[in-house]
Amino acid sequence: MHAIVLFGHGSRDPLWRLPIEAVAARIAATAPHIPVRCAYLELCTPDLAAAVAELARAGATSIQVLPMFLGVGRHAREDLPELVRDLRERHPDLRLDVMPAVGENPRLVALMAEIALQPL
């Protein structure tokens, strides 16, 4: 079974999570056969390890991690790869793939430019 984790930075402000949770809800509505979870680096739960463990317990054999970062800073370049290495050691039978950060996707860049150009 394939699953998706949307991985964000995290915040103490619960409203910060709403856009990521909206993406998860959209995935669940569009592809209900693919489990999706949100996970956060810090300041809120669940963390990546907890989300991956939950999906593995539910029968996931492959998990695609999508970093929900517009820019690729230290968290995406250093922290996430380290977390994934640790998770691969803990779950050797689980395939974990990390996608490029959403901000690197040309479709998202084009959409943000389109939104910026819309008249008020």
C-alpha positions, 0 to 999 in steps of 0.5 A, a space after each residue: 500500500 502506498 501512502 503520503 506524508 505532507 511534511 511541514 515546519 510546524 508552529 505553535 499557532 494552530 491556524 498555521 496548520 490549516 493549509 497543510 491539512 486542507 491539502 491532506 483533505 483534498 488528497 483524501 477526497 481525490 484519492 481515498 485509497 491513498 492514506 495521507 498524513 500531515 507531519 511536522 518538524 517541530 512545535 506541533 504533532 505528529 512528527 515525521 517518525 510518528 506519522 510514518 510509524 502509524 502508516 507502517 502499522 496500517 500496512 503501508 509498504 511505500 511512503 512518499 514524503 512531500 516537503 511543504 516548504 516554499 524555499 529549500 533551507 536547512 530543514 529541507 536540505 539537512 534535517 529532513 534527509 537525516 530524519 528519513 535516514 533514521 526512519 529507513 533504519 527503523 523500517 527497513 521493509 518500508 520504501 521511503 521517498 522524498 519528493 522535491 519541496 513544493 516550492 521547487 515545483 514549476 506548476 506551483 511557481 506558475 500558480 503563485 504567479 497567476 494568483 499574484 497577477 489577479 486583479 483585486 
